[in-house]
Amino acid sequence: MTHSLDTKNTLSVLTAILAGALLLTPTVGAFAAQPYIAGYTEKSPAAQNAEAVFGDISYSGTTLSGIASTSSVFGILSVAGVSSTSATDPSSYMYQIFPSLKSTGEIRGNAEVWKATQGTSCSNTQKADPSPIVIATSAEYSSVTKITTAIGFQDVAKTTFRYHFDVYKTSGSVQSYDMTIAKSSYDSNTDPTTLFMVGDKLISSTNNIRAHYTQFGVEQASTTNTGWKVKENNLQYTTSPTTTVALSTLPAKSLTFGSPTGDQYNSYATYHKSGTTYCMMGIGQTDDTSAGADYNLKAGVTVPKGEIRWFHTTDSTKKLAKGTQLWS
């Protein structure tokens, strides 16, 4: 289903749901909620030469009993693809990596590929969703200090994506896991992505719609989860084997699932462009109104630039509003 906006450009708005290939417009409320909140980096024009994007995620301090037995909580890193450094638009594909935390303490590694498509109507499709892998058992949970996640390429020819997890333990040991997704496994090997994008782009000045190519946030599989904490830091991207750029060097703001009109702080991560028609693809299904956060520019807390500490809260004064400057 699509939603058209009366602007100079026609924008058809869809959202991608991580847990399944369900399609809906932001105005539809009949589906089970999957709340989302995130941060994004402000950089326009966007950097279009990222070879890999990575960051650390920690669930330390989470009350496992607050997570529903049929649900999960996950820190998530999302990035749009691009065909080359000279391309002016993204490739329409988006890549996501997230370690999901269950109520038992088990942590599973997840990797996904999505695509925005403009055919007879605007749609988005989950192109790849390999079976999750266990990267920490319930017995190991208490010893996990952080998980480094990374999205990059497996080979020089860039025919296969590599999703990497490093699980750090209190003992000092590190366990590494890889998931791979070959372009040949979907869309007849036609995914043109060779690089990733960092930053944002104004799509419609009339409606103030933006695409936020790199997002770091938290998503849940249930609205009933409580007591969770998700820390994300060491967010970076590489432009060569020897050059790494920290996201802390770029200004960052918060965003949510968002409204389809008049809201630049929505979760749109990429798009498919056909003439003057944009098929926007976002993340999540509803705003996470239960999420608070501590961040660098928040008064009364000490948090380094480039780090955000998400947490569940019922205190309205602690909830994070979209468009909040996280660091500058």
N, C-alpha and C positions, 0 to 999 in steps of 0.2 A: 504494500500500500504506500501511497505517496502523499506528500503535502506540498502544494505549490504556493509560492509567495508572489504577490503582485509587486514586483520590483523591476528595475531596468533589465536585470537578468532574471530568468526563471530559475528558482531554486527548489528542487525536490528534496525533501528531508526525510532521512531514514535513520534508524538507530540499530547498532549491532549489539546483540546480547551474547555475552561470552559463553554462557552455558548451553546455548543451542542456536539453531539457525532460524529463530523466530523473527519475522519481519513485522514492523509496525511503525506508525508515525508517532511523534511525541504527543499528539492529541488523543491517542487511544489509551484508555485506562482500564481495559478489561482483562489485561494479562497480569500474571503474578509479578510483583515488584522486584526489581533487582537494582538496588541503589548504588550510586557511583559518585565519587568526588575525587578531584585530582588537582594537580598543579601543572603548569605549562611554562615554557620559556618564551620570552618575548624576543624575537629576532626577525626583523623584516628589512630587506629580503632574507629569506631563510637560508641557512647553510645547506647546501645540497651535495656535500662531499663526505658525509659520514660513512665510514666503512663498518662501524659497529657502534652500538649504544649499550651502555651497561650501568648498573647501579646496585647498591646493597639494600636488602630488606631484612628487618628483624621483627619478630613477634614477641620479644621479651616483655613480660609483665601482663600478657593476656590471661584472662581468666577463662580457661577452657570450658568450664561448665556453662559459661554464658553463650557459647556457640550452639545453635540447635543441632541435634544429632544428624539431621538430614541436610545440614547446610555446611558452609565453609566461609572463610574470610581470606582475602588475598590482596597483598600488595602487588601492583601490576605496572608494567612498563610497556608502553605502546608507541610505535613509531611508523610513520608513513614511508613508503618506498618512492624512489624516483629513478628514471631511466638513465640519466646522465647529469653531469654538472651544468650543462647548457639548457636542460629542460626547464620550461617555465611553469609547468604543472606537475603534480605528483603522478605516479604510475597507476593510481586508483587502488593500489593494494596497501594493506595495513598489517603489521606484524606485532604480536603480543606474547609476552612471557610473564608467567606468574606462578609462584609457589603457593599452593592453596593449603590453608590450615584447617584441619578438621577438629571436632570437639574432642577426639581421642588423643590429639597431639600429633597425629600423623601429618606429615607435610608431603604433598605431591607436586612434582614439576609438571607444568603445562605449557604447551606451545600451540599457537594458532596463526592462521592466515585468513584474512578477510578481503573482500573486494567490493567496491562500489561500482554499480553497473547502470548505464542508461540505455535501455532498449525501448520497447513500447511504453515502459513505465520505469520509474526509478526503483531500484532494488539493491540489496546488499546480500552477499552470499558468504557463508563460512566455507572457505576453500580447503582448508586443512585443519584437522583437529585430532592428532594422533593420541592414542591412549596415554593418560598421565602415568608418570613413573614415580614410585616412592623414593624420595630423597632423604627422608628421615622417618623412622618408625616412631610409634607412640612411646616406646621405651627410650628413644634417643632424644625426644623433644626437649627435655630439661637441659640437655648439654649443648643445644644449638645456640650459638651466639648471633650469627647472621648468615644470610645467604646472598652471595654475589650472583646476579643474573646478567646475562649478556645475549644480545641478538647480533649475529654477524653472518659471515659466509663460511662454508665448509671448504670450498675449493677456490682456486685462483680464477677459474672460469665463471664463478658465481652462478653455478647451476643448482646449488643446494644451500639452504639456510641452516645455520647452526644455532641452536638454543642451548646455552651453557649455564650450569648451576655449580657453584662452589659452596659447599656447606661447611661452615667453620664451627668447631667444637671448643668447649671450655678446656679441653686437654691440649689444645694447640693444633690438633690434627685437622686436615681439610679433605673432604670427600668430594670428588668431582663427578658430574653426570652430564651427558650430552643427549639432546634430542635433535634429529635432523628432519628437514622437510625438503624433498627434491621438487623443483619446479615441474619436473616430468610427471609428478603424481597428481597434478591438477591443471586444468585449463590447457591441456595439450602442450605444455611447456612454453606458453606464450607470455608468461609474466616477465615484463621487461626490466624489472627492478635490478639495478646494479649498485645502488647507493641508498642511503637513508637521509631523511630531512630533519633538520632541527630548527625550530622557530615557528613563526605563524605568518598568516597572509590574510589581508582583508579581501573578502570575496564580494561583498555588497555594502557600499557606503550608505545606501538608502536604509537598509535594515540592520546595518552594523554587524553583519555575519562574518565570522572569521574561521579559518581552519587552523587548528593547533596541532602541528605535525608530531611533536614529541610530548607525551603526557606521562606523568608519574602519579599514581593515586592508589585508592583502595576501593574494592568492589566486594559486594557480599552476595551470597545466594539466597539470603533471607532478610526480611526486615525485622525479625525478632531477635537477632543476635545482640548480645550485650557484652561488656567487659573486655572488648578487644582493643589491642594496641598494635599499630603498625608504624615502624620507623623506616623512612627511606632516606638514604644519603649516599655520598660518593657517586653521584649521578654524573656521567661523563659520556663523551663520544670521541671516537678516534677518526682522524683523517688520513693517517698513515701508520705503519707499524711503530713509528717513533714519535708521533704527534698525538697528544690527547688533550681535549678541551673539557674543562669542568663546567657543568651547567651552572655552578655558583658564580661564574663570570658573566652570566646573562641574567637580566631581570626576570623574575618569575611571579606569576599571579595564580590564584585559585580559579577553578571552574567547576561546573556541575553538569549533569545531563542537559539542563537548560531548556529554554523556550525556543520554539521554532522561528520566532520573529523578534526583532528588536533587542537582541541580546548577544553581545560579543563574547560572553563568558560561558558558552555552551561547550559541549564535549565533541564537537565535530573535529575529526582527526585527519580525514582525507576526503577526496571527492573525485568524481568522474565528470569531465567536461566535454560537452558536445555542442559546438557552436557557442551560443550564449546561455546554454542550459547547464546548470551545475547539479549533480546528484551528490548531496552531502551525506557522509557517513559518520555517525557519532558512536560513542561508547556508553554503555549503561542503559537503563530503562526509566529510572526515576532519580530525582535528586536525593542524595543521602542527607536527610535532615537530622540524623542522629550523630553526625560526625563533627568532632572538634579537632583542633590542631594547635600545636606549638610550633613556632617558626621564627626565623631570624628577626623580623621586624615587629614581632608581637611584644607589647610592653609587659614587663614583669617576669620575663623568662629569658634564659640564656641558651640560644640555639645557634650553632654555626650557620653561616651562609651555605646554601646548597643542601640543607637538611630540613626535613619536615617530620613531625611526630604526630601521626593521626591517632585519635582515640574515640571510643564511644562515649557519648554524654547525653544526659537528659536535661542539663542546665542550658537554657536558651542563650545565656550570656557567653557560653563557651563554644557555641556552634560556629563553624567557619562559614562566613558569607562568601559567595562567589564574587570574583573581582578583587579579592583582598591581595595586596602586595605582600608576597612572602619574603622576598629579598630583592635588593636592587644593586 
